[in-house]
């Protein structure tokens, strides 16, 4: 049973490291901010979770509980930071609006500029 756990742990660690490497390459190679944000959050988070799970297989249960907290913190913070960076880039004009497929934030901002006081949250993200 120990050999199976060792092989599974090694496979998870290598897969997680490959995911992090591909995310870092995408962060360097992608041309615009939305695709760079995508490369900075999704593969990095998946890679870290795979590395944490592979490490957790090799640890005792008490020590592995700490890894769960690290993974939870990463899953909760990475999308929020990515959303805030994308929104600030959009509002500052760094982001090219003509290449966006859907521009929900532009419609909301123009409605706010027109004096629309309806502050209900949008159902689309």
C-alpha positions as a Markdown table, in Angstrom:
| # | Residue | x | y | z |
|---|---|---|---|---|
| 1 | Unk | 0.0 | 0.0 | 0.0 |
| 2 | Unk | 2.9 | 2.3 | 0.7 |
| 3 | Unk | 4.2 | 2.0 | -2.9 |
| 4 | Unk | 0.8 | 2.9 | -4.3 |
| 5 | Unk | 0.6 | 6.0 | -2.1 |
| 6 | Unk | 4.2 | 7.0 | -3.1 |
| 7 | Unk | 3.5 | 6.6 | -6.8 |
| 8 | Unk | 0.2 | 8.5 | -6.5 |
| 9 | Unk | 1.8 | 11.3 | -4.5 |
| 10 | Unk | 4.6 | 11.6 | -7.0 |
| 11 | Unk | 2.1 | 11.8 | -9.9 |
| 12 | Unk | 0.1 | 14.5 | -8.1 |
| 13 | Unk | 3.2 | 16.5 | -7.3 |
| 14 | Unk | 4.5 | 16.3 | -10.9 |
| 15 | Unk | 1.1 | 17.2 | -12.3 |
| 16 | Unk | 0.8 | 20.1 | -10.0 |
| 17 | Unk | 4.2 | 21.4 | -10.8 |
| 18 | Unk | 3.5 | 21.1 | -14.5 |
| 19 | Unk | 0.3 | 23.0 | -14.1 |
| 20 | Unk | 2.1 | 25.8 | -12.2 |
| 21 | Unk | 4.8 | 25.9 | -14.9 |
| 22 | Unk | 2.3 | 26.1 | -17.7 |
| 23 | Unk | 0.5 | 28.9 | -15.8 |
| 24 | Unk | 3.7 | 30.8 | -15.4 |
| 25 | Unk | 4.5 | 30.4 | -19.1 |
| 26 | Unk | 1.0 | 31.6 | -20.0 |
| 27 | Unk | 1.5 | 34.6 | -17.7 |
| 28 | Unk | 4.6 | 35.6 | -19.7 |
| 29 | Unk | 3.4 | 34.7 | -23.2 |
| 30 | Unk | -0.2 | 35.9 | -23.3 |
| 31 | Unk | -0.7 | 39.3 | -24.9 |
| 32 | Unk | -3.4 | 40.9 | -22.9 |
| 33 | Unk | -4.5 | 41.4 | -19.4 |
| 34 | Unk | -7.6 | 39.1 | -19.3 |
| 35 | Unk | -5.8 | 36.1 | -20.6 |
| 36 | Unk | -2.9 | 36.8 | -18.2 |
| 37 | Unk | -5.3 | 36.9 | -15.3 |
| 38 | Unk | -6.7 | 33.6 | -16.5 |
| 39 | Unk | -3.2 | 32.1 | -16.6 |
| 40 | Unk | -2.3 | 33.6 | -13.2 |
| 41 | Unk | -5.3 | 32.2 | -11.3 |
| 42 | Unk | -6.7 | 28.9 | -12.7 |
| 43 | Unk | -3.6 | 26.8 | -13.5 |
| 44 | Unk | -1.7 | 28.1 | -10.5 |
| 45 | Unk | -4.6 | 27.3 | -8.1 |
| 46 | Unk | -5.1 | 23.9 | -9.6 |
| 47 | Unk | -1.3 | 23.2 | -9.5 |
| 48 | Unk | -1.1 | 24.3 | -5.8 |
| 49 | Unk | -4.1 | 22.1 | -4.9 |
| 50 | Unk | -2.6 | 19.1 | -6.6 |
| 51 | Unk | 0.8 | 19.7 | -4.9 |
| 52 | Unk | -1.0 | 20.1 | -1.5 |
| 53 | Unk | -3.0 | 16.9 | -2.1 |
| 54 | Unk | 0.1 | 15.0 | -3.1 |
| 55 | Unk | 1.9 | 16.2 | 0.0 |
| 56 | Unk | -1.0 | 15.4 | 2.2 |
| 57 | Unk | -0.9 | 11.8 | 1.1 |
| 58 | Unk | 2.6 | 11.6 | 2.6 |
| 59 | Unk | 1.8 | 13.3 | 5.9 |
| 60 | Unk | -0.1 | 12.3 | 9.0 |
| 61 | Unk | -3.7 | 13.4 | 9.3 |
| 62 | Unk | -2.9 | 16.2 | 11.9 |
| 63 | Unk | -0.3 | 17.7 | 9.6 |
| 64 | Unk | -2.4 | 17.4 | 6.5 |
| 65 | Unk | -5.3 | 19.4 | 8.1 |
| 66 | Unk | -3.0 | 22.5 | 7.8 |
| 67 | Unk | -2.7 | 21.9 | 4.1 |
| 68 | Unk | -6.5 | 22.0 | 3.8 |
| 69 | Unk | -6.5 | 25.5 | 5.2 |
| 70 | Unk | -3.8 | 26.6 | 2.8 |
| 71 | Unk | -5.8 | 25.2 | -0.1 |
| 72 | Unk | -9.0 | 26.9 | 1.1 |
| 73 | Unk | -7.3 | 30.2 | 1.4 |
| 74 | Unk | -5.9 | 30.0 | -2.1 |
| 75 | Unk | -9.3 | 29.0 | -3.6 |
| 76 | Unk | -11.0 | 31.9 | -1.8 |
| 77 | Unk | -8.5 | 34.7 | -2.5 |
| 78 | Unk | -7.2 | 34.0 | -6.1 |
| 79 | Unk | -10.5 | 34.7 | -7.9 |
| 80 | Unk | -11.2 | 37.8 | -5.8 |
| 81 | Unk | -7.8 | 39.3 | -6.5 |
| 82 | Unk | -8.2 | 38.5 | -10.2 |
| 83 | Unk | -11.6 | 40.1 | -10.3 |
| 84 | Unk | -10.3 | 43.3 | -8.6 |
| 85 | Unk | -7.3 | 43.5 | -10.9 |
| 86 | Unk | -9.5 | 43.1 | -14.0 |
| 87 | Unk | -12.0 | 45.7 | -12.8 |
| 88 | Unk | -9.3 | 48.2 | -12.0 |
| 89 | Unk | -7.6 | 47.7 | -15.4 |
| 90 | Unk | -11.0 | 48.1 | -17.1 |
| 91 | Unk | -11.8 | 51.4 | -15.3 |
| 92 | Unk | -8.3 | 52.8 | -15.7 |
| 93 | Unk | -8.4 | 52.3 | -19.5 |
| 94 | Unk | -5.6 | 49.8 | -19.7 |
| 95 | Unk | -7.9 | 47.1 | -21.0 |
| 96 | Unk | -8.9 | 47.3 | -24.7 |
| 97 | Unk | -12.7 | 47.3 | -24.7 |
| 98 | Unk | -13.0 | 46.7 | -28.5 |
| 99 | Unk | -11.6 | 43.1 | -28.2 |
| 100 | Unk | -14.0 | 42.0 | -25.4 |
| 101 | Unk | -16.7 | 39.5 | -26.5 |
| 102 | Unk | -19.1 | 40.5 | -23.7 |
| 103 | Unk | -18.9 | 43.9 | -21.9 |
| 104 | Unk | -21.2 | 43.7 | -18.9 |
| 105 | Unk | -19.2 | 46.1 | -16.8 |
| 106 | Unk | -19.3 | 48.8 | -19.5 |
| 107 | Unk | -23.1 | 48.7 | -19.5 |
| 108 | Unk | -23.2 | 49.0 | -15.7 |
| 109 | Unk | -20.8 | 51.9 | -15.7 |
| 110 | Unk | -22.6 | 53.8 | -18.4 |
| 111 | Unk | -25.9 | 53.2 | -16.5 |
| 112 | Unk | -24.3 | 54.6 | -13.4 |
| 113 | Unk | -23.0 | 57.7 | -15.3 |
| 114 | Unk | -26.5 | 58.4 | -16.7 |
| 115 | Unk | -27.8 | 58.9 | -13.2 |
| 116 | Unk | -29.5 | 55.5 | -12.8 |
| 117 | Unk | -29.7 | 54.9 | -9.1 |
| 118 | Unk | -30.8 | 51.3 | -9.3 |
| 119 | Unk | -28.0 | 49.5 | -7.5 |
| 120 | Unk | -29.3 | 46.0 | -7.8 |
| 121 | Unk | -26.5 | 43.5 | -8.4 |
| 122 | Unk | -26.3 | 42.0 | -11.8 |
| 123 | Unk | -27.2 | 38.3 | -12.2 |
| 124 | Unk | -24.4 | 37.8 | -14.7 |
| 125 | Unk | -20.8 | 37.7 | -13.7 |
